[in-house]
Amino acid sequence: MYQQFGARINTHSILPTRTGLEKLAASAMGSDDKETQIVEAHLGSAIENDFKGKGRFVNLVSSSVLSVDILIATTPSSDVSSEELRVLREWAGEAALACSEANYRQELETLEELKKDGYQIVPFNRSAIVERSWHAILDHPHEYWTIEQFDRLVQLGNFTKGSVLPSALLSRMTPDRRKNAIKRDNEAKANLNAIAIK
C-alpha cells in the first residue's frame, strides 16, 4: 500500500483466511513476478502457510490483533434463566479475551520468527497510507470534488498529520499523470459550476 515501495493493488493482495490461497500466494512470492510480490494475508498463519524464506518485508499496514467476540443470543421462548444468562455471558467474555490474547501472542511470535528469517518489519505508517490513497483518487474521476476541496479535507483534522496535501502530489506525478489529474480537476469544477447555475 505504500507509494514509496511502488505498491499496487493486485489479484493476490486480498486473501481469505484458512484456505489454500495463502499457501498459493506464499509460493507465488518466491517467483520473479512483480504482481505477486505483495501479498495480504493473516500474520498469525504466515509460518504454517510457508511464508518463511519467500519475502523481504512484513508491512504492518493493516495489522491488528485478530480479536474474537462471542455472542450469547436468546429468544423469548428460551428456557435460560437470567442468572444462567449472566454466567454464560461472563464465560463468553472471558473466553473471547483468552482467544484474542492467544491470537495476539501468535502474531508476536510470528513476527519474531520472520525477523530471524531475515524479514524487515515495516511499521504502520498512517500518513503513507493516506498519501497512497490520494494518489489513487487523483488518478481516477472525482466528479464533484476538486483538489482544492481535498486539500481542505486534509487540513480539517490531525488524522493526516505529516501527510502531504493532495495538491502537492501533482508535482510528484509524471507529466502524463499530472495532465490527467488536472483534466479531472477541471471536469469536477465544471460539474460544480453546472450545479450552481441550476
GUTIKOL-520051 format. One record per residue: residue number from 1; residue in three letters; x, y, z of N, C-alpha, C in turn. Coordinates in pm, 1 decimal, always signed. Atoms other than C-alpha are relative to their C-alpha. Example, Ala and Ser with C-alpha at 12.3 -4.5 7.8 and 13.67 -1.06 7.14 Angstrom:
2
[1; "ALA"; [+89.0; -119.0; +0.0]; [+1230.0; -450.0; +780.0]; [+90.0; +120.0; +0.0]]
[2; "SER"; [-82.0; -119.0; -6.0]; [+1367.0; -106.0; +714.0]; [-77.0; +109.0; +73.0]]
END
This chain:
198
[1; "MET"; [+81.3; -120.6; +0.0]; [+0.0; +0.0; +0.0]; [+85.0; +126.1; +0.0]]
[2; "TYR"; [-80.6; -121.4; -12.5]; [+293.0; +236.6; +45.4]; [+53.0; +44.1; -136.2]]
[3; "GLN"; [-38.8; -53.8; +129.7]; [+359.9; +459.3; -254.2]; [+150.8; -11.3; -22.8]]
[4; "GLN"; [-145.5; -0.1; +20.3]; [+735.5; +471.3; -191.7]; [+56.0; -137.0; -35.0]]
[5; "PHE"; [-42.5; +133.4; +39.6]; [+756.8; +93.8; -240.0]; [-54.8; -35.8; -136.9]]
[6; "GLY"; [+59.0; +28.2; +129.4]; [+567.9; +122.7; -568.3]; [-109.3; -104.2; +9.5]]
[7; "ALA"; [+101.3; +103.9; -22.4]; [+293.0; -92.3; -421.1]; [-121.2; +23.1; -88.7]]
[8; "ARG"; [+120.0; -5.2; +83.2]; [-4.9; -175.4; -639.1]; [-100.4; -101.2; +51.3]]
[9; "ILE"; [+101.6; +99.5; -30.2]; [-335.1; -347.7; -577.4]; [+10.1; -108.2; -107.7]]
[10; "ASN"; [-8.7; +107.3; +99.4]; [-319.1; -688.3; -744.1]; [-89.6; -115.8; +40.7]]
[11; "THR"; [+95.5; +108.7; -20.8]; [-519.1; -1007.2; -770.9]; [+37.9; -89.5; +117.4]]
[12; "HIS"; [-42.6; +84.3; -111.1]; [-315.2; -1175.4; -496.4]; [-1.8; +75.2; +132.6]]
[13; "SER"; [-19.2; -82.2; -119.3]; [-342.4; -892.4; -243.7]; [-101.2; -25.6; +109.7]]
[14; "ILE"; [+101.5; +24.0; -102.2]; [-666.2; -983.9; -65.6]; [-30.7; -148.9; +3.1]]
[15; "LEU"; [+16.3; +144.8; -6.5]; [-682.6; -1342.6; +55.7]; [-81.5; -40.7; +121.9]]
[16; "PRO"; [+77.2; +47.3; -114.6]; [-937.1; -1522.1; +274.6]; [+88.2; -80.3; +95.5]]
[17; "THR"; [-77.9; +76.0; -98.2]; [-811.3; -1686.6; +592.0]; [-24.3; -149.7; -12.9]]
[18; "ARG"; [+11.4; +145.1; -12.1]; [-751.1; -2057.3; +639.7]; [-36.1; -70.4; -130.7]]
[19; "THR"; [+25.8; +68.2; +126.2]; [-757.7; -2150.9; +273.8]; [+132.4; -28.7; -67.5]]
[20; "GLY"; [-120.0; +29.9; +76.5]; [-509.8; -2288.2; +23.9]; [+54.3; +121.9; -72.4]]
[21; "LEU"; [-45.4; -118.5; +73.3]; [-490.1; -1940.4; -131.3]; [+120.8; +64.8; +65.6]]
[22; "GLU"; [-115.4; -59.0; -66.7]; [-247.8; -1818.0; +134.8]; [+127.0; -76.9; -36.0]]
[23; "LYS"; [-116.6; +82.5; +36.1]; [-15.8; -2109.4; +59.1]; [+38.4; +24.2; -145.6]]
[24; "LEU"; [-24.0; -30.2; +141.4]; [-54.1; -2042.8; -314.1]; [+71.4; +134.1; -13.8]]
[25; "ALA"; [-61.9; -132.3; +4.6]; [+33.6; -1677.7; -256.5]; [+143.0; -5.2; +50.9]]
[26; "ALA"; [-135.5; +12.2; -53.6]; [+336.3; -1776.0; -48.6]; [+95.4; -53.7; -105.7]]
[27; "SER"; [-86.7; +54.7; +104.2]; [+474.8; -1985.9; -333.5]; [+17.3; +100.6; -113.2]]
[28; "ALA"; [-8.7; -101.0; +106.2]; [+395.0; -1708.2; -581.8]; [+100.0; +108.7; +36.7]]
[29; "MET"; [-94.5; -102.8; -43.4]; [+601.7; -1466.5; -370.2]; [+144.2; -37.8; -33.5]]
[30; "GLY"; [-135.2; +44.2; +30.7]; [+905.8; -1677.3; -447.0]; [+36.5; +16.4; -146.2]]
[31; "SER"; [-27.0; -16.9; +142.8]; [+871.6; -1606.8; -818.8]; [+50.0; +141.4; -27.3]]
[32; "ASP"; [-48.5; -132.9; +37.5]; [+1002.5; -1305.5; -1008.3]; [-110.9; +90.9; -51.1]]
[33; "ASP"; [+112.0; -79.2; +48.6]; [+655.2; -1181.0; -1099.8]; [-30.3; +112.4; +98.5]]
[34; "LYS"; [+18.5; -113.6; -90.6]; [+625.4; -830.2; -953.5]; [-142.7; +11.8; +50.4]]
[35; "GLU"; [+139.7; -8.1; -42.8]; [+246.3; -860.9; -936.6]; [-27.4; -91.3; +119.6]]
[36; "THR"; [+22.7; +91.6; -111.7]; [+284.0; -1140.8; -679.5]; [+97.2; +25.2; +114.7]]
[37; "GLN"; [-96.4; -29.4; -105.5]; [+547.7; -975.2; -463.7]; [-65.2; +64.3; +122.5]]
[38; "ILE"; [+70.6; -63.3; -111.2]; [+287.9; -801.9; -244.3]; [-123.6; -83.8; +29.3]]
[39; "VAL"; [+109.3; +89.4; -34.7]; [+50.4; -1035.1; -62.8]; [-56.1; +39.6; +135.1]]
[40; "GLU"; [+63.3; -27.8; -128.5]; [-200.7; -958.3; +209.9]; [-55.4; -130.5; +55.1]]
[41; "ALA"; [+46.2; +123.4; -62.9]; [-259.2; -1246.2; +446.5]; [+7.6; +17.5; +150.9]]
[42; "HIS"; [+1.5; -10.9; -145.5]; [-309.1; -1311.9; +816.6]; [+137.7; -30.2; +57.0]]
[43; "LEU"; [-133.6; +13.1; -56.3]; [+11.2; -1263.4; +1011.0]; [+15.1; -128.6; +80.3]]
[44; "GLY"; [-7.9; +118.0; -85.7]; [-68.0; -1543.1; +1255.6]; [+15.6; -130.1; -75.8]]
[45; "SER"; [-8.9; +124.4; +77.0]; [-84.6; -1801.9; +976.5]; [+115.2; +2.9; -100.9]]
[46; "ALA"; [-108.9; -13.8; +97.9]; [+228.0; -1687.2; +789.1]; [+94.4; -120.1; +0.4]]
[47; "ILE"; [-95.2; +112.3; -8.1]; [+451.6; -1970.7; +916.3]; [-62.2; -126.4; -56.6]]
[48; "GLU"; [+63.8; +124.2; +45.4]; [+203.9; -2253.0; +859.2]; [-28.4; +1.0; -149.2]]
[49; "ASN"; [+24.6; -8.8; +143.9]; [+140.7; -2122.1; +507.9]; [+128.4; +25.7; -80.0]]
[50; "ASP"; [-127.4; +5.7; +71.7]; [+511.6; -2127.0; +421.9]; [+47.2; +135.1; -53.8]]
[51; "PHE"; [-51.6; -129.7; +43.5]; [+588.7; -1754.9; +402.0]; [+148.0; +17.2; +34.8]]
[52; "LYS"; [-142.1; -11.9; -34.1]; [+934.0; -1813.9; +555.2]; [+84.7; -16.3; -126.0]]
[53; "GLY"; [-91.4; +9.5; +112.7]; [+1209.8; -1753.5; +304.0]; [-56.5; +49.3; -131.2]]
[54; "LYS"; [+65.1; -39.5; +125.0]; [+970.6; -1605.0; +49.2]; [-1.7; +151.1; -24.3]]
[55; "GLY"; [+11.8; -145.0; +19.4]; [+986.3; -1229.2; +106.7]; [+108.0; +77.0; +73.1]]
[56; "ARG"; [-98.2; -85.0; -66.2]; [+1184.1; -934.0; +238.2]; [-61.9; +89.4; +106.7]]
[57; "PHE"; [+64.1; -93.6; -91.7]; [+928.8; -718.2; +420.6]; [-128.5; -57.9; +57.5]]
[58; "VAL"; [+133.1; +18.5; -57.9]; [+639.6; -761.8; +661.3]; [-50.5; +141.1; +26.2]]
[59; "ASN"; [+52.7; -135.5; -9.7]; [+438.9; -446.3; +619.6]; [-124.9; -3.4; +87.2]]
[60; "LEU"; [+110.9; +3.5; -95.2]; [+208.7; -387.8; +916.4]; [-107.6; +101.8; -35.3]]
[61; "VAL"; [+100.2; -96.1; +47.7]; [-34.0; -182.3; +706.0]; [-131.2; -13.9; +74.8]]
[62; "SER"; [+131.8; +16.7; -61.3]; [-348.3; -333.5; +849.2]; [+6.0; -100.2; +113.7]]
[63; "SER"; [-14.6; +99.5; -104.7]; [-208.9; -549.1; +1124.9]; [-68.4; +45.0; +128.0]]
[64; "SER"; [+60.6; -22.3; -131.7]; [-413.9; -569.5; +1439.4]; [-30.6; -136.0; +57.1]]
[65; "VAL"; [+30.2; +128.6; -59.9]; [-497.0; -839.2; +1686.1]; [-127.3; -55.8; -62.9]]
[66; "LEU"; [+117.9; +66.4; +55.3]; [-738.3; -1089.4; +1536.1]; [-92.0; -29.9; +118.6]]
[67; "SER"; [+80.4; +10.8; -121.4]; [-994.3; -1034.8; +1810.5]; [-118.3; -93.2; -19.9]]
[68; "VAL"; [+111.7; +95.2; +0.8]; [-1267.5; -1279.7; +1898.7]; [-112.6; +56.4; +85.8]]
[69; "ASP"; [+117.3; -44.2; -74.9]; [-1618.7; -1186.4; +2008.5]; [-101.0; -114.1; -0.6]]
[70; "ILE"; [+97.5; +109.5; -9.7]; [-1866.1; -1446.9; +2135.1]; [-133.0; +59.0; +44.3]]
[71; "LEU"; [+132.3; -55.2; -29.3]; [-2232.0; -1351.6; +2125.7]; [-90.2; -109.6; +54.8]]
[72; "ILE"; [+98.8; +91.8; -57.5]; [-2483.2; -1525.7; +2351.5]; [-137.5; +56.2; -31.6]]
[73; "ALA"; [+131.3; -48.9; +41.2]; [-2820.5; -1483.4; +2186.0]; [-108.9; -84.1; +65.4]]
[74; "THR"; [+114.9; +72.3; -56.4]; [-3152.3; -1575.5; +2347.0]; [-126.5; +45.5; -71.1]]
[75; "THR"; [+130.2; -34.5; +57.6]; [-3509.5; -1580.2; +2227.4]; [-101.9; +3.8; +113.6]]
[76; "PRO"; [+101.8; -5.4; -106.1]; [-3827.9; -1506.2; +2425.2]; [-42.2; -138.3; +49.5]]
[77; "SER"; [+42.0; +134.8; -39.3]; [-3904.2; -1880.3; +2425.9]; [+112.5; -79.0; +65.4]]
[78; "SER"; [-115.7; +68.1; -56.8]; [-3561.0; -1963.8; +2569.5]; [-27.0; -39.5; +145.8]]
[79; "ASP"; [+16.8; +48.2; -137.6]; [-3552.2; -2168.3; +2891.8]; [+113.7; +44.2; +91.2]]
[80; "VAL"; [-115.7; -44.4; -78.1]; [-3238.6; -1989.4; +3013.9]; [-43.9; +107.1; +99.3]]
[81; "SER"; [+34.9; -99.1; -102.8]; [-3282.1; -1802.8; +3341.7]; [+94.3; +119.8; -10.2]]
[82; "SER"; [-84.7; -120.3; +4.8]; [-3140.2; -1455.1; +3391.9]; [+135.2; -26.4; +66.2]]
[83; "GLU"; [-126.6; +33.3; -65.9]; [-2876.3; -1597.2; +3628.6]; [+87.2; -86.1; -92.1]]
[84; "GLU"; [-74.6; +83.2; +95.1]; [-2776.0; -1865.2; +3373.9]; [+54.3; +84.2; -115.3]]
[85; "LEU"; [-42.4; -88.1; +108.6]; [-2760.0; -1597.4; +3105.5]; [+118.7; +85.6; +44.1]]
[86; "ARG"; [-111.0; -80.8; -53.3]; [-2536.4; -1381.8; +3327.6]; [+128.9; -82.7; +1.6]]
[87; "VAL"; [-117.6; +87.6; -7.9]; [-2298.7; -1677.0; +3385.3]; [+53.0; -31.4; -140.5]]
[88; "LEU"; [-39.3; +29.0; +138.2]; [-2298.7; -1765.1; +3014.1]; [+74.6; +116.9; -62.2]]
[89; "ARG"; [-61.9; -119.4; +60.2]; [-2218.1; -1409.0; +2910.6]; [+135.1; +30.3; +64.4]]
[90; "GLU"; [-128.1; -19.9; -68.5]; [-1943.2; -1383.7; +3172.1]; [+103.7; -97.4; -55.7]]
[91; "TRP"; [-90.3; +99.2; +59.6]; [-1791.5; -1707.6; +3040.1]; [+41.0; +40.7; -141.1]]
[92; "ALA"; [-27.4; -37.4; +138.7]; [-1821.7; -1583.7; +2679.7]; [+101.2; +114.0; -6.3]]
[93; "GLY"; [-94.0; -112.6; -2.5]; [-1641.4; -1259.2; +2765.7]; [+141.3; -44.9; +31.9]]
[94; "GLU"; [-132.5; +49.6; -38.8]; [-1355.1; -1441.6; +2938.6]; [+60.3; -87.1; -110.3]]
[95; "ALA"; [-48.6; +86.8; +107.7]; [-1329.2; -1698.4; +2657.8]; [+46.1; +82.7; -120.4]]
[96; "ALA"; [-35.6; -85.4; +113.9]; [-1323.6; -1427.5; +2390.0]; [+132.6; +70.7; +24.9]]
[97; "LEU"; [-125.7; -67.4; -34.2]; [-1047.3; -1237.6; +2572.1]; [+117.7; -97.6; -6.8]]
[98; "ALA"; [-107.1; +100.3; +2.3]; [-843.9; -1557.7; +2612.1]; [+38.4; -35.4; -144.1]]
[99; "CYS"; [-27.0; +31.0; +141.9]; [-878.9; -1640.3; +2239.6]; [+71.6; +116.4; -67.9]]
[100; "SER"; [-62.6; -118.3; +59.5]; [-789.3; -1283.3; +2140.6]; [+144.8; +12.2; +44.4]]
[101; "GLU"; [-136.5; -7.6; -51.8]; [-483.3; -1290.3; +2365.9]; [+88.7; -105.2; -65.6]]
[102; "ALA"; [-76.7; +106.8; +66.7]; [-373.7; -1623.2; +2213.2]; [+34.6; +39.6; -143.2]]
[103; "ASN"; [-25.9; -46.9; +136.7]; [-408.1; -1475.2; +1863.2]; [+110.1; +105.2; -1.1]]
[104; "TYR"; [-99.3; -107.2; -7.9]; [-204.6; -1169.8; +1966.3]; [+139.2; -58.1; +26.9]]
[105; "ARG"; [-128.8; +64.0; -29.1]; [+71.7; -1387.2; +2117.2]; [+55.5; -69.7; -124.5]]
[106; "GLN"; [-43.8; +69.3; +121.2]; [+81.6; -1593.3; +1796.9]; [+53.1; +99.3; -102.7]]
[107; "GLU"; [-48.7; -102.1; +94.0]; [+120.1; -1275.5; +1588.1]; [+138.9; +49.3; +41.1]]
[108; "LEU"; [-131.0; -45.5; -48.0]; [+411.0; -1155.5; +1807.4]; [+106.9; -106.4; -24.4]]
[109; "GLU"; [-95.0; +109.7; +22.5]; [+578.3; -1497.8; +1787.2]; [+31.6; -13.8; -149.2]]
[110; "THR"; [-20.8; +7.3; +144.5]; [+529.3; -1499.5; +1409.0]; [+95.6; +109.7; -46.2]]
[111; "LEU"; [-90.5; -110.7; +34.6]; [+695.9; -1157.2; +1380.6]; [+143.9; -33.6; +37.0]]
[112; "GLU"; [-135.7; +35.9; -43.1]; [+994.2; -1283.8; +1580.5]; [+60.6; -104.8; -92.7]]
[113; "GLU"; [-47.3; +104.5; +92.1]; [+1021.6; -1592.6; +1356.6]; [+40.5; +59.6; -135.0]]
[114; "LEU"; [-28.8; -60.3; +130.6]; [+1006.3; -1381.6; +1040.4]; [+120.8; +93.6; +7.0]]
[115; "LYS"; [-119.9; -83.2; -18.1]; [+1266.5; -1139.0; +1180.2]; [+124.9; -87.4; -9.2]]
[116; "LYS"; [-113.4; +92.8; +3.6]; [+1501.5; -1434.8; +1236.2]; [+25.0; -48.9; -143.1]]
[117; "ASP"; [-9.0; +48.2; +138.4]; [+1428.9; -1537.9; +877.9]; [+50.7; +109.0; -94.6]]
[118; "GLY"; [-55.1; -107.6; +82.0]; [+1559.7; -1200.4; +754.9]; [-100.0; +102.1; -49.3]]
[119; "TYR"; [+100.4; -99.3; +40.2]; [+1232.9; -1013.5; +704.0]; [+24.0; +130.9; +75.0]]
[120; "GLN"; [-1.2; -131.3; -64.4]; [+1238.9; -641.1; +773.3]; [-144.9; +36.3; +33.1]]
[121; "ILE"; [+135.7; -34.1; -43.1]; [+933.4; -533.6; +974.8]; [-21.4; +148.3; -26.5]]
[122; "VAL"; [+32.0; -139.4; +34.4]; [+784.7; -214.9; +826.2]; [-114.0; +45.5; +89.8]]
[123; "PRO"; [+104.7; -40.7; -94.2]; [+589.5; -29.9; +1097.6]; [-117.5; +67.2; -69.6]]
[124; "PHE"; [+120.6; -64.6; +50.4]; [+239.9; +102.8; +1046.8]; [+29.6; +147.3; -25.9]]
[125; "ASN"; [-27.3; -139.1; +38.7]; [+259.1; +438.1; +866.2]; [-127.5; +59.4; -58.3]]
[126; "ARG"; [+130.3; -50.6; +42.8]; [-78.6; +609.0; +850.4]; [+13.5; +106.6; -109.0]]
[127; "SER"; [-11.7; -108.2; +98.2]; [+41.2; +915.4; +658.7]; [+36.4; -55.3; -138.1]]
[128; "ALA"; [-34.8; +60.7; +129.0]; [+192.1; +690.2; +387.6]; [-121.9; -63.8; -64.9]]
[129; "ILE"; [+122.6; +59.1; +54.6]; [-139.4; +506.8; +350.2]; [-90.4; +109.4; -53.9]]
[130; "VAL"; [+83.1; -112.1; +44.5]; [-323.7; +838.9; +327.6]; [+53.4; +55.4; -131.6]]
[131; "GLU"; [-59.9; -52.4; +123.3]; [-78.0; +962.0; +63.7]; [-28.2; -92.2; -117.6]]
[132; "ARG"; [+28.5; +95.4; +108.4]; [-122.8; +643.0; -139.6]; [-145.6; +10.0; -43.6]]
[133; "SER"; [+142.2; -14.0; +31.5]; [-499.4; +690.1; -118.2]; [-25.6; +122.8; -85.8]]
[134; "TRP"; [+18.5; -120.7; +81.6]; [-476.4; +1045.0; -253.2]; [+52.0; -21.5; -141.4]]
[135; "HIS"; [-49.6; +31.9; +134.7]; [-264.2; +918.9; -543.3]; [-107.2; -74.2; -78.7]]
[136; "ALA"; [+104.2; +78.6; +67.5]; [-538.6; +667.5; -624.9]; [-118.4; +87.2; -37.9]]
[137; "ILE"; [+114.5; -88.1; +27.5]; [-810.8; +934.4; -601.5]; [+30.5; +93.4; -116.7]]
[138; "LEU"; [-34.8; -94.8; +106.8]; [-625.6; +1180.6; -825.3]; [+16.5; -69.6; -135.1]]
[139; "ASP"; [-14.1; +76.0; +123.9]; [-571.7; +905.2; -1082.2]; [-133.8; -40.8; -60.3]]
[140; "HIS"; [+132.8; +40.2; +46.9]; [-947.4; +848.0; -1117.0]; [-96.8; +118.0; +4.2]]
[141; "PRO"; [+97.4; -110.1; -1.2]; [-1250.0; +1068.8; -1187.0]; [-56.6; +24.9; +139.6]]
[142; "HIS"; [+63.3; -40.3; -126.5]; [-1382.6; +1260.3; -884.4]; [-96.4; +113.0; -35.2]]
[143; "GLU"; [+92.6; -86.8; +72.5]; [-1688.1; +1420.8; -1038.1]; [-34.7; +133.3; +66.8]]
[144; "TYR"; [+46.5; -122.9; -65.8]; [-1791.2; +1674.6; -773.9]; [+92.9; +46.1; +110.8]]
[145; "TRP"; [-98.7; -41.5; -99.0]; [-1475.7; +1716.0; -566.2]; [+122.6; +54.6; -72.2]]
[146; "THR"; [-119.5; -60.1; +60.6]; [-1190.7; +1947.1; -658.8]; [+121.4; -28.0; +88.4]]
[147; "ILE"; [-122.3; +20.9; -77.0]; [-829.7; +1916.0; -549.4]; [+7.1; +101.1; +115.2]]
[148; "GLU"; [+2.7; -101.1; -107.2]; [-874.3; +2238.2; -350.8]; [-86.9; -48.3; +117.2]]
[149; "GLN"; [+86.8; +53.4; -105.3]; [-1161.4; +2073.9; -160.4]; [+68.6; -116.3; +72.4]]
[150; "PHE"; [-73.8; +109.3; -63.5]; [-946.8; +1764.5; -98.7]; [+103.7; +56.4; +98.9]]
[151; "ASP"; [-96.2; -64.6; -89.4]; [-678.1; +1993.8; +48.0]; [-67.6; +45.0; +129.5]]
[152; "ARG"; [+72.0; -48.4; -118.6]; [-936.1; +2145.2; +282.8]; [-39.9; -116.3; +91.2]]
[153; "LEU"; [+31.9; +119.1; -79.8]; [-1043.1; +1796.5; +393.6]; [+120.5; -43.8; +83.0]]
[154; "VAL"; [-122.5; +40.3; -68.9]; [-682.9; +1710.2; +482.0]; [+28.3; +92.5; +117.7]]
[155; "GLN"; [-31.3; -99.1; -102.2]; [-649.9; +2030.3; +683.1]; [-101.0; +4.5; +114.8]]
[156; "LEU"; [+104.2; -2.2; -103.3]; [-962.2; +1957.8; +890.8]; [+44.1; -62.6; +131.5]]
[157; "GLY"; [-32.0; +69.9; -124.1]; [-802.3; +1723.7; +1141.6]; [+141.8; -48.2; +7.1]]
[158; "ASN"; [-136.2; +47.9; -23.2]; [-490.0; +1569.7; +1287.6]; [+24.2; -140.7; -52.3]]
[159; "PHE"; [-16.5; +139.0; +42.1]; [-554.3; +1222.9; +1145.4]; [+94.9; -14.0; -117.5]]
[160; "THR"; [-93.4; +6.3; +112.6]; [-342.0; +1310.5; +842.8]; [+128.1; +78.5; +28.4]]
[161; "LYS"; [-118.1; -77.6; -37.0]; [-68.8; +1490.9; +1035.5]; [+125.6; -62.1; -62.7]]
[162; "GLY"; [-121.0; +48.4; +64.0]; [+258.4; +1463.1; +846.8]; [-20.3; -39.9; -144.7]]
[163; "SER"; [+28.7; +36.7; +138.1]; [+84.6; +1383.1; +520.8]; [+6.2; +123.7; -88.9]]
[164; "VAL"; [-4.3; -112.4; +93.2]; [+127.8; +1598.8; +211.9]; [-141.5; +30.9; -48.2]]
[165; "LEU"; [+129.5; -37.7; +56.1]; [-164.2; +1791.1; +65.5]; [-16.3; -64.2; -137.8]]
[166; "PRO"; [+22.4; +57.3; +132.8]; [-325.8; +1633.7; -242.1]; [+55.6; +88.4; -112.0]]
[167; "SER"; [-50.9; -89.7; +104.8]; [-233.0; +1944.1; -444.0]; [+151.6; -11.3; -15.5]]
[168; "ALA"; [-145.8; +12.6; +5.2]; [+135.1; +1891.2; -353.7]; [+43.1; -126.9; -73.8]]
[169; "LEU"; [-34.0; +124.3; +69.5]; [+121.7; +1542.4; -506.4]; [+12.4; +20.9; -150.4]]
[170; "LEU"; [-6.3; -26.5; +144.5]; [+78.1; +1696.2; -852.4]; [+144.2; +12.6; -47.9]]
[171; "SER"; [-139.5; -20.9; +41.4]; [+445.3; +1795.3; -859.3]; [+80.0; -130.1; +1.1]]
[172; "ARG"; [-70.0; +128.4; -7.2]; [+545.1; +1434.2; -782.8]; [-42.8; -95.8; -110.5]]
[173; "MET"; [+52.3; +88.1; +105.2]; [+347.9; +1288.7; -1073.6]; [+80.2; +12.3; -128.7]]
[174; "THR"; [-57.7; -8.3; +133.6]; [+477.7; +1205.6; -1417.0]; [-80.8; +104.0; -78.2]]
[175; "PRO"; [+74.2; -101.2; +76.2]; [+378.7; +1469.2; -1676.4]; [-137.0; -47.4; -47.8]]
[176; "ASP"; [+128.8; +51.3; +48.9]; [+104.7; +1245.8; -1822.1]; [-102.2; -13.2; +111.8]]
[177; "ARG"; [+93.1; +15.4; -112.9]; [-47.7; +1163.8; -1483.3]; [-44.8; +135.8; +51.8]]
[178; "ARG"; [+33.6; -135.1; -47.5]; [-31.7; +1529.9; -1378.1]; [-101.0; +64.5; -94.0]]
[179; "LYS"; [+91.8; -56.2; +100.1]; [-202.8; +1635.4; -1702.9]; [-140.1; -58.3; +17.7]]
[180; "ASN"; [+129.8; +64.8; -19.1]; [-481.4; +1379.8; -1646.4]; [-65.9; +43.1; +130.3]]
[181; "ALA"; [+55.3; -43.1; -129.2]; [-522.6; +1481.7; -1280.6]; [-58.2; +140.4; -10.2]]
[182; "ILE"; [+49.3; -137.4; +18.4]; [-560.5; +1849.1; -1379.6]; [-126.4; -0.3; -86.1]]
[183; "LYS"; [+119.3; +12.1; +84.9]; [-808.7; +1748.8; -1650.8]; [-120.5; -43.3; +84.1]]
[184; "ARG"; [+109.7; +47.0; -85.4]; [-1019.8; +1559.2; -1394.7]; [-43.6; +109.0; +97.6]]
[185; "ASP"; [+32.5; -109.3; -91.8]; [-999.5; +1853.9; -1156.2]; [-85.5; +105.0; -71.5]]
[186; "ASN"; [+78.9; -96.6; +78.3]; [-1128.2; +2087.9; -1429.1]; [-140.7; -53.0; -27.1]]
[187; "GLU"; [+132.2; +60.6; +20.5]; [-1412.3; +1843.6; -1500.2]; [-85.3; +12.1; +126.6]]
[188; "ALA"; [+72.3; -12.3; -127.0]; [-1507.4; +1846.7; -1131.1]; [-47.3; +143.4; +21.2]]
[189; "LYS"; [+38.3; -141.8; -13.0]; [-1506.8; +2229.4; -1129.7]; [-116.6; +33.0; -92.5]]
[190; "ALA"; [+109.2; -24.2; +95.2]; [-1727.9; +2233.4; -1440.8]; [-130.1; -60.9; +50.8]]
[191; "ASN"; [+119.1; +64.4; -56.1]; [-1969.9; +1988.4; -1275.2]; [-59.6; +82.4; +113.4]]
[192; "LEU"; [+47.8; -82.4; -112.5]; [-1991.8; +2206.6; -963.8]; [-61.3; +129.7; -49.5]]
[193; "ASN"; [+54.3; -123.3; +58.7]; [-2047.5; +2518.1; -1175.1]; [-137.9; -26.1; -62.6]]
[194; "ALA"; [+128.1; +36.3; +61.9]; [-2328.0; +2341.5; -1365.7]; [-107.9; -13.8; +106.0]]
[195; "ILE"; [+97.2; +15.1; -110.1]; [-2497.8; +2255.0; -1035.6]; [-38.9; +137.2; +53.9]]
[196; "ALA"; [+25.8; -133.6; -54.8]; [-2462.1; +2613.0; -910.9]; [-90.1; +81.0; -91.2]]
[197; "ILE"; [+83.4; -73.6; +96.6]; [-2621.0; +2752.0; -1230.0]; [-144.6; -46.3; +9.5]]
[198; "LYS"; [+137.0; +53.0; -9.4]; [-2924.8; +2523.0; -1192.1]; [-67.7; +56.8; +122.8]]
END
